Amino acid sequence: MTEARYPYVHVDVPAEIADEVSSLLWDLGAQGLEERDDSTLTKGANGLTTLVAAFADENLAGEALCELDDAWNPRIEYVIGDAWRDEWKKHYRPFLLCEGVGVRPPWEAWGDLPADHVLELEPGRAFGTGLHESTSMVSELIGAHRDEIRGKSVLDLGCGSGILSFVALVLGATSAVTEDLDAEVLPVVLENAERNGLGARVTTRAAGVGDGGVKAPVVFANIEASVLIPFAEAILERVEPGGLVFLSGLLDFQRDDILKAYAPATLVDERARGEWIALAFRTPA
């Protein structure tokens, strides 16, 4: 029997245009996208950011390749068979996400790391193992503001695996609404909520950040600047007056643009790690 071949388009780009090229790959028909840089388990090429885009078939991948700048070293690489689906699990071990909160995959015991709460997380195809700086920094900000989050509901925009909502819930939030444009990740959120005893406190919704609807006193948006900047007004409208909004998925050179876009709100806290930053804003009362 011939094993299946999965085509992936690879490009190597400077970090400052990674968001722009990611958007281009989605526009060209990518079904999934992985970003590799110095902060990820699989590194980017020669200090660059390597984007790996999955396509449904070789024809679509080939058509996309023709639209990409040769300077980005565009190429198609194939994965044969299905063993790759579990390859990443070799690198996913229990770890401390922020003060008092640890994360472990279902196939690993926690051990003796110090933590008041341990989340069991199986991200599946959803973004959010907690290993990336963008997720860990928002988790740190949630921990730093736990006293204000305690007793409040939270809204998680572009929720991925739901990890940020789970951190907030174990630190005292009452309930969470998790939204993602990709409806296929929402069952993953519910499964993880159930395995952590949080199922009754989590609601999922297939929606984009600009779709409106639910508001909350605490909002998370760990996405990327190409979404956070043009949808700044829509995101701020999702935050109740005097509430907190945590933004991540940002590179340090994008800080001024974010501050300008979210100018109606006040910057109250931030984190930086490598080239990544996370910012916390308070909306006007």
ZAPA-395904 format. One record per residue (C-alpha): residue number from 1; x, y, z; residue in one letter. Coordinates in steps of 0.05 Angstrom, whole numbers, always signed. Layout:
% residues N
NUM; X; Y; Z; A $
...
***
This chain:
% residues 285
1; +0; +0; +0; M $
2; +27; +69; -19; T $
3; +33; +115; +41; E $
4; +0; +183; +38; A $
5; +43; +244; +19; R $
6; +27; +310; +53; Y $
7; +53; +373; +17; P $
8; +80; +430; +59; Y $
9; +104; +496; +31; V $
10; +165; +524; +69; H $
11; +190; +595; +67; V $
12; +246; +630; +106; D $
13; +230; +703; +122; V $
14; +254; +758; +168; P $
15; +213; +761; +232; A $
16; +187; +831; +216; E $
17; +148; +806; +156; I $
18; +127; +738; +183; A $
19; +56; +762; +198; D $
20; +49; +790; +128; E $
21; +74; +727; +94; V $
22; +31; +684; +140; S $
23; -30; +722; +117; S $
24; -9; +712; +45; L $
25; -3; +637; +55; L $
26; -73; +634; +84; W $
27; -98; +674; +25; D $
28; -65; +624; -22; L $
29; -104; +567; +9; G $
30; -62; +541; +67; A $
31; -102; +496; +113; Q $
32; -54; +502; +171; G $
33; +8; +541; +189; L $
34; +68; +529; +234; E $
35; +118; +583; +253; E $
36; +189; +564; +271; R $
37; +240; +611; +301; D $
38; +294; +612; +355; D $
39; +240; +605; +409; S $
40; +207; +541; +382; T $
41; +227; +469; +390; L $
42; +241; +463; +315; T $
43; +283; +524; +297; K $
44; +278; +570; +237; G $
45; +331; +572; +183; A $
46; +394; +613; +199; N $
47; +361; +660; +248; G $
48; +301; +672; +203; L $
49; +229; +653; +215; T $
50; +209; +591; +177; T $
51; +135; +586; +159; L $
52; +108; +517; +143; V $
53; +41; +517; +108; A $
54; -1; +454; +98; A $
55; -40; +448; +33; F $
56; -95; +399; +13; A $
57; -58; +372; -47; D $
58; +4; +381; -90; E $
59; -31; +423; -143; N $
60; -52; +476; -93; L $
61; +17; +475; -61; A $
62; +49; +484; -129; G $
63; +4; +542; -147; E $
64; +20; +576; -81; A $
65; +94; +567; -93; L $
66; +90; +607; -157; C $
67; +63; +667; -119; E $
68; +119; +670; -68; L $
69; +182; +713; -71; D $
70; +244; +674; -91; D $
71; +283; +711; -37; A $
72; +243; +671; +15; W $
73; +271; +605; -10; N $
74; +201; +577; -24; P $
75; +199; +501; -29; R $
76; +153; +441; -21; I $
77; +172; +387; +28; E $
78; +132; +323; +37; Y $
79; +115; +284; +99; V $
80; +103; +211; +85; I $
81; +53; +171; +125; G $
82; +21; +190; +191; D $
83; +76; +181; +242; A $
84; +89; +257; +241; W $
85; +23; +269; +276; R $
86; +52; +247; +343; D $
87; +124; +268; +332; E $
88; +116; +333; +371; W $
89; +95; +294; +433; K $
90; +167; +273; +444; K $
91; +183; +345; +463; H $
92; +121; +360; +504; Y $
93; +138; +349; +577; R $
94; +109; +376; +643; P $
95; +130; +448; +657; F $
96; +113; +509; +699; L $
97; +73; +558; +657; L $
98; +70; +615; +708; C $
99; +74; +622; +783; E $
100; +30; +569; +815; G $
101; +6; +537; +749; V $
102; +37; +478; +714; G $
103; +19; +441; +649; V $
104; +26; +368; +633; R $
105; +4; +327; +573; P $
106; -42; +267; +587; P $
107; +14; +218; +574; W $
108; +62; +247; +626; E $
109; +58; +247; +702; A $
110; +69; +315; +736; W $
111; +127; +296; +780; G $
112; +150; +342; +837; D $
113; +153; +411; +804; L $
114; +123; +463; +850; P $
115; +53; +484; +829; A $
116; -14; +497; +863; D $
117; -53; +478; +800; H $
118; -34; +429; +745; V $
119; -71; +432; +679; L $
120; -74; +370; +636; E $
121; -72; +393; +565; L $
122; -78; +357; +498; E $
123; -76; +412; +445; P $
124; -90; +367; +386; G $
125; -90; +411; +324; R $
126; -105; +474; +364; A $
127; -51; +526; +379; F $
128; -32; +532; +452; G $
129; +12; +482; +488; T $
130; +38; +538; +531; G $
131; +109; +528; +507; L $
132; +110; +589; +462; H $
133; +131; +656; +492; E $
134; +67; +689; +469; S $
135; +25; +642; +511; T $
136; +71; +638; +572; S $
137; +77; +714; +577; M $
138; +1; +724; +576; V $
139; -4; +670; +630; S $
140; +46; +709; +671; E $
141; +5; +772; +663; L $
142; -58; +734; +684; I $
143; -21; +710; +746; G $
144; +4; +780; +762; A $
145; -68; +807; +758; H $
146; -102; +747; +790; R $
147; -132; +789; +846; D $
148; -170; +831; +796; E $
149; -190; +771; +753; I $
150; -215; +730; +812; R $
151; -291; +728; +813; G $
152; -298; +755; +742; K $
153; -316; +724; +674; S $
154; -265; +723; +618; V $
155; -269; +723; +542; L $
156; -215; +688; +502; D $
157; -211; +712; +430; L $
158; -175; +665; +382; G $
159; -173; +615; +439; C $
160; -136; +557; +406; G $
161; -132; +502; +458; S $
162; -165; +546; +511; G $
163; -103; +547; +555; I $
164; -109; +620; +575; L $
165; -180; +611; +598; S $
166; -160; +550; +638; F $
167; -105; +589; +673; V $
168; -154; +645; +690; A $
169; -205; +595; +716; L $
170; -158; +558; +762; V $
171; -134; +625; +789; L $
172; -205; +646; +807; G $
173; -244; +670; +746; A $
174; -316; +648; +749; T $
175; -329; +629; +676; S $
176; -299; +634; +607; A $
177; -326; +644; +537; V $
178; -276; +618; +485; T $
179; -280; +640; +413; E $
180; -242; +618; +352; D $
181; -253; +628; +277; L $
182; -233; +555; +267; D $
183; -294; +517; +293; A $
184; -255; +452; +291; E $
185; -213; +472; +352; V $
186; -273; +483; +396; L $
187; -284; +409; +412; P $
188; -211; +408; +435; V $
189; -226; +465; +483; V $
190; -286; +428; +512; L $
191; -247; +363; +519; E $
192; -191; +398; +556; N $
193; -241; +435; +599; A $
194; -274; +369; +619; E $
195; -209; +334; +635; R $
196; -192; +391; +682; N $
197; -260; +393; +716; G $
198; -276; +460; +684; L $
199; -329; +438; +634; G $
200; -387; +472; +669; A $
201; -351; +538; +668; R $
202; -330; +541; +595; V $
203; -372; +561; +535; T $
204; -347; +558; +463; T $
205; -366; +601; +404; R $
206; -344; +599; +331; A $
207; -330; +671; +316; A $
208; -277; +720; +293; G $
209; -253; +779; +335; V $
210; -294; +828; +294; G $
211; -359; +789; +299; D $
212; -381; +824; +363; G $
213; -428; +794; +414; G $
214; -402; +774; +482; V $
215; -368; +826; +527; K $
216; -328; +812; +590; A $
217; -289; +850; +643; P $
218; -226; +810; +623; V $
219; -208; +794; +551; V $
220; -150; +755; +522; F $
221; -126; +760; +449; A $
222; -64; +720; +435; N $
223; -65; +725; +360; I $
224; -18; +768; +318; E $
225; -9; +841; +299; A $
226; -40; +831; +230; S $
227; -106; +818; +266; V $
228; -97; +857; +331; L $
229; -83; +924; +297; I $
230; -138; +929; +245; P $
231; -189; +900; +294; F $
232; -167; +942; +354; A $
233; -232; +980; +359; E $
234; -273; +917; +354; A $
235; -231; +882; +407; I $
236; -237; +942; +455; L $
237; -312; +940; +446; E $
238; -311; +869; +474; R $
239; -282; +895; +540; V $
240; -328; +922; +593; E $
241; -313; +993; +617; P $
242; -253; +994; +664; G $
243; -236; +923; +644; G $
244; -171; +889; +625; L $
245; -148; +865; +556; V $
246; -86; +823; +548; F $
247; -53; +822; +479; L $
248; +2; +776; +454; S $
249; +29; +743; +392; G $
250; +68; +808; +382; L $
251; +140; +823; +363; L $
252; +177; +878; +400; D $
253; +182; +924; +339; F $
254; +105; +924; +335; Q $
255; +98; +955; +405; R $
256; +89; +1027; +382; D $
257; +37; +1008; +330; D $
258; -2; +969; +383; I $
259; +1; +1027; +432; L $
260; -25; +1074; +379; K $
261; -81; +1027; +358; A $
262; -104; +1016; +430; Y $
263; -94; +1089; +451; A $
264; -164; +1095; +482; P $
265; -139; +1044; +534; A $
266; -81; +1052; +583; T $
267; -21; +1006; +584; L $
268; -17; +977; +654; V $
269; +33; +919; +648; D $
270; +77; +884; +598; E $
271; +125; +826; +589; R $
272; +182; +816; +540; A $
273; +220; +752; +523; R $
274; +268; +749; +465; G $
275; +234; +784; +407; E $
276; +164; +772; +434; W $
277; +121; +818; +478; I $
278; +54; +815; +514; A $
279; +16; +877; +535; L $
280; -40; +889; +585; A $
281; -87; +949; +577; F $
282; -143; +978; +619; R $
283; -203; +1007; +582; T $
284; -234; +1074; +604; P $
285; -284; +1068; +660; A $
***
